[in-house]
Amino acid sequence: MKKCKLLLFDLDGTLLQSEKTISTRTLSALKKCRENDILIGVSTSRSEQNSLVFLNELMPDILISSGGALVKYKTEYIYRAEFSEEETNVMIDMARNICGNDCEITIDTIDAHYWNYKIDPKKLDKSWGDSIYTDFSDFNECSLKMCVEIFNQDKADKLARSLSDCDCIRFSDGFWYKFTKKNVTKENAIMKITEVCGFSTDSIIAFGDDYADIGMLELCGTGVAMGNAIDEVKERADIVIGSNDEEGIADFIENEIL
């Protein structure tokens, strides 16, 4: 295996265990990697604000958030791909016209996560980061990402066709669909990182479990699927390890890197 410069992890279902924590053993292994000059990165579809809730102990060197729309290296934003205020409102209106006025929508901005939720997400999951409730009737901000909950596949397909200037990916664990600007993906965000850091994708080991991780795993030198990953991810990865609840990451780092 080529010398690793960066370990890059998806968050939910990968770096996070089912109870939404990073295991002590994994944190210890990652600390040793840092001592060996290996950068630690997180690449997630969550907003930056909702990601940082889980990363106080880790504090990654690199954070790719909102599905690749925002990239942070150390303390500096090195890339952002935003929809304008007008584009954002067109997307919201389109989602409501196709999926119904009562469909749930989330919007990530550079500063916050907005949601017209029916039930406060913190009542369902106490680990959830702060979401600002809005009905989007007077929303006037640029956005990084829109997610829409769509239970009807035909409506989901119609919305994806109508928003042809967007990339659309469904999350495997529910009925949420993610919309970012065209070609805004985790893998394209990784290319921004390599430009700034001066190393190739061959020296990156990426870990993931869901549809949005496939391109990332294929791009990087070594693509690692979690044992709990969907079959499509396992089929495209170079290696399959233990699940997020079985210390799969710690085992891999201890046996293959340290």
C-alpha positions as CSV (number, residue, x, y, z in Angstrom):
1,M,0.0,0.0,0.0
2,K,1.4,3.4,-1.0
3,K,2.4,5.7,1.8
4,C,-0.8,7.3,3.1
5,K,-1.0,11.1,3.4
6,L,-4.7,11.4,4.3
7,L,-7.3,9.2,5.9
8,L,-10.7,10.4,4.8
9,F,-13.9,9.2,6.5
10,D,-17.6,9.5,5.8
11,L,-19.4,10.3,9.1
12,D,-22.7,8.4,9.6
13,G,-22.4,4.7,9.3
14,T,-18.6,4.9,9.0
15,L,-16.6,6.9,11.5
16,L,-19.6,7.2,13.8
17,Q,-20.9,4.1,15.6
18,S,-24.7,3.5,15.7
19,E,-25.0,5.6,18.9
20,K,-23.3,8.5,17.0
21,T,-20.0,8.4,18.8
22,I,-16.4,7.7,17.7
23,S,-15.0,4.8,19.6
24,T,-12.1,5.4,22.0
25,R,-10.0,2.9,20.2
26,T,-10.6,4.6,16.9
27,L,-9.7,8.0,18.3
28,S,-6.5,6.5,19.8
29,A,-5.5,5.0,16.4
30,L,-6.2,8.3,14.6
31,K,-4.0,10.1,17.1
32,K,-1.1,7.8,16.3
33,C,-1.7,8.4,12.6
34,R,-1.3,12.1,13.2
35,E,1.9,11.5,15.1
36,N,3.1,9.9,11.9
37,D,2.2,13.0,9.8
38,I,-1.0,11.5,8.3
39,L,-3.8,14.0,7.9
40,I,-7.3,13.1,9.2
41,G,-10.3,14.2,7.2
42,V,-14.1,13.9,7.3
43,S,-16.3,13.9,4.1
44,T,-20.0,14.0,4.9
45,S,-23.4,15.1,3.5
46,R,-24.1,16.7,6.8
47,S,-23.8,20.5,7.2
48,E,-20.6,21.7,8.9
49,Q,-22.6,22.7,11.9
50,N,-24.2,19.3,12.3
51,S,-20.9,17.6,11.7
52,L,-18.9,19.4,14.3
53,V,-21.3,18.2,17.0
54,F,-19.6,14.8,16.7
55,L,-16.0,16.0,16.1
56,N,-15.0,17.9,19.3
57,E,-12.5,15.2,20.2
58,L,-11.2,14.6,16.7
59,M,-11.1,18.1,15.2
60,P,-10.2,16.9,11.7
61,D,-7.6,18.6,9.5
62,I,-10.0,18.5,6.6
63,L,-13.8,18.8,6.6
64,I,-15.8,18.3,3.4
65,S,-19.4,19.0,4.3
66,S,-22.8,19.4,2.6
67,G,-21.9,16.6,0.2
68,G,-18.9,18.4,-1.2
69,A,-20.3,21.9,-1.4
70,L,-18.0,23.3,1.4
71,V,-14.4,22.3,2.0
72,K,-12.3,23.4,5.0
73,Y,-8.6,22.9,5.4
74,K,-7.4,23.6,8.9
75,T,-9.3,26.9,9.7
76,E,-9.7,28.1,6.1
77,Y,-12.5,27.5,3.6
78,I,-10.8,26.6,0.4
79,Y,-13.9,25.9,-1.7
80,R,-17.6,26.6,-1.6
81,A,-20.3,25.9,-4.3
82,E,-23.4,27.9,-3.5
83,F,-26.8,28.4,-5.1
84,S,-27.9,32.0,-5.3
85,E,-30.8,33.3,-3.3
86,E,-33.0,33.2,-6.4
87,E,-31.8,29.7,-7.3
88,T,-32.5,28.5,-3.8
89,N,-36.1,29.7,-3.9
90,V,-36.7,28.2,-7.3
91,M,-35.5,24.9,-5.9
92,I,-37.8,25.2,-2.9
93,D,-40.8,26.1,-5.0
94,M,-40.1,23.3,-7.4
95,A,-39.9,20.8,-4.6
96,R,-43.2,21.9,-3.2
97,N,-44.9,22.0,-6.6
98,I,-43.9,18.5,-7.4
99,C,-43.9,16.8,-3.9
100,G,-46.6,18.8,-2.2
101,N,-46.6,21.9,0.0
102,D,-46.2,19.8,3.1
103,C,-43.0,18.0,2.0
104,E,-40.1,18.4,4.4
105,I,-37.1,20.3,3.1
106,T,-33.7,21.1,4.6
107,I,-31.3,23.8,3.4
108,D,-27.7,24.1,4.4
109,T,-26.1,27.6,4.3
110,I,-22.6,28.6,5.2
111,D,-23.8,29.4,8.7
112,A,-26.8,27.3,9.5
113,H,-29.1,24.3,8.8
114,Y,-32.8,25.2,8.1
115,W,-35.7,22.7,8.2
116,N,-39.5,22.9,8.0
117,Y,-39.7,19.9,10.3
118,K,-43.0,18.5,11.6
119,I,-41.3,17.1,14.7
120,D,-38.2,18.7,16.2
121,P,-35.3,16.4,15.2
122,K,-33.8,16.7,18.7
123,K,-36.8,15.0,20.1
124,L,-36.1,12.0,17.9
125,D,-32.3,12.1,18.1
126,K,-30.6,14.1,20.9
127,S,-27.3,13.9,19.1
128,W,-28.7,16.0,16.2
129,G,-27.1,19.4,15.8
130,D,-29.0,22.7,15.8
131,S,-31.6,23.2,13.1
132,I,-33.5,26.4,12.6
133,Y,-37.2,26.0,12.0
134,T,-38.6,27.9,9.0
135,D,-41.5,27.5,6.6
136,F,-39.3,29.0,3.8
137,S,-41.9,31.5,3.0
138,D,-39.5,34.4,3.2
139,F,-36.2,32.6,2.8
140,N,-33.5,34.8,1.3
141,E,-30.1,33.2,1.7
142,C,-27.6,31.5,-0.6
143,S,-27.5,27.7,0.0
144,L,-25.0,24.9,-0.3
145,K,-27.4,22.0,-0.4
146,M,-31.1,21.1,-0.4
147,C,-32.5,17.9,0.9
148,V,-36.1,16.8,0.3
149,E,-38.1,13.9,1.8
150,I,-39.9,12.2,-1.0
151,F,-41.9,9.0,-0.5
152,N,-43.0,8.6,-4.1
153,Q,-40.3,7.5,-6.6
154,D,-42.0,9.0,-9.6
155,K,-42.1,12.4,-7.8
156,A,-38.4,12.0,-6.9
157,D,-37.5,11.3,-10.5
158,K,-39.6,14.2,-11.7
159,L,-37.9,16.6,-9.3
160,A,-34.5,15.4,-10.3
161,R,-35.3,15.9,-14.0
162,S,-36.7,19.4,-13.2
163,L,-33.6,20.3,-11.3
164,S,-31.3,19.2,-14.1
165,D,-28.6,21.7,-13.0
166,C,-28.2,19.8,-9.8
167,D,-26.6,16.5,-8.7
168,C,-29.1,14.3,-6.9
169,I,-28.4,11.4,-4.7
170,R,-30.7,9.4,-2.4
171,F,-29.7,8.3,1.1
172,S,-30.1,4.6,1.5
173,D,-31.5,4.7,5.0
174,G,-34.7,6.7,4.3
175,F,-36.5,8.8,1.7
176,W,-34.3,11.8,1.7
177,Y,-32.8,13.1,-1.6
178,K,-29.8,15.5,-1.7
179,F,-29.4,18.2,-4.3
180,T,-26.2,20.1,-4.8
181,K,-24.9,22.1,-7.7
182,K,-23.9,20.0,-10.8
183,N,-20.6,18.2,-10.3
184,V,-20.5,19.1,-6.6
185,T,-19.6,15.8,-5.1
186,K,-17.3,14.4,-2.4
187,E,-14.8,13.3,-5.1
188,N,-14.6,16.7,-6.7
189,A,-14.1,18.2,-3.2
190,I,-11.2,15.8,-2.8
191,M,-9.6,17.2,-5.9
192,K,-9.6,20.7,-4.3
193,I,-7.9,19.2,-1.3
194,T,-5.1,17.6,-3.4
195,E,-4.5,21.0,-5.1
196,V,-4.0,22.7,-1.8
197,C,-2.1,20.0,0.0
198,G,0.1,19.0,-2.9
199,F,-0.4,15.2,-2.9
200,S,-2.2,12.8,-5.3
201,T,-5.4,10.9,-4.7
202,D,-3.3,7.7,-4.8
203,S,-2.0,8.6,-1.3
204,I,-5.6,8.9,0.2
205,I,-7.4,6.1,1.9
206,A,-11.2,6.7,1.9
207,F,-13.8,5.0,4.0
208,G,-17.6,4.9,3.3
209,D,-20.9,3.1,3.4
210,D,-23.5,4.8,1.2
211,Y,-24.3,5.8,-2.3
212,A,-22.6,9.3,-2.0
213,D,-19.4,7.6,-1.0
214,I,-18.9,5.4,-4.1
215,G,-17.2,8.1,-6.2
216,M,-14.9,9.0,-3.4
217,L,-13.9,5.4,-2.8
218,E,-13.2,4.8,-6.5
219,L,-11.2,8.1,-6.8
220,C,-8.8,7.5,-3.9
221,G,-5.8,5.2,-3.9
222,T,-7.6,2.8,-1.6
223,G,-11.4,2.7,-1.2
224,V,-12.6,1.0,2.0
225,A,-16.2,-0.2,2.5
226,M,-17.5,-0.7,6.0
227,G,-19.0,-4.1,6.8
228,N,-22.4,-2.4,7.2
229,A,-22.1,-0.6,3.8
230,I,-24.8,-1.2,1.1
231,D,-23.9,-3.8,-1.4
232,E,-23.2,-1.3,-4.2
233,V,-20.4,0.3,-2.1
234,K,-18.9,-3.1,-1.2
235,E,-18.8,-4.1,-4.9
236,R,-16.9,-0.9,-5.9
237,A,-14.5,-0.8,-2.9
238,D,-11.0,-2.2,-2.9
239,I,-11.4,-3.6,0.7
240,V,-14.3,-4.4,2.9
241,I,-13.6,-4.2,6.7
242,G,-15.6,-4.7,9.9
243,S,-18.7,-2.6,10.5
244,N,-18.8,0.7,12.3
245,D,-20.0,-1.1,15.4
246,E,-17.2,-3.7,15.2
247,E,-14.1,-1.5,15.4
248,G,-13.6,-2.0,11.7
249,I,-11.7,1.3,11.3
250,A,-9.4,0.7,14.3
251,D,-8.6,-2.8,13.2
252,F,-7.7,-1.6,9.7
253,I,-5.5,1.3,10.9
254,E,-3.7,-0.9,13.5
255,N,-3.0,-3.7,11.1
256,E,-2.4,-1.9,7.8
257,I,-1.1,1.6,8.6
258,L,0.6,1.8,12.0
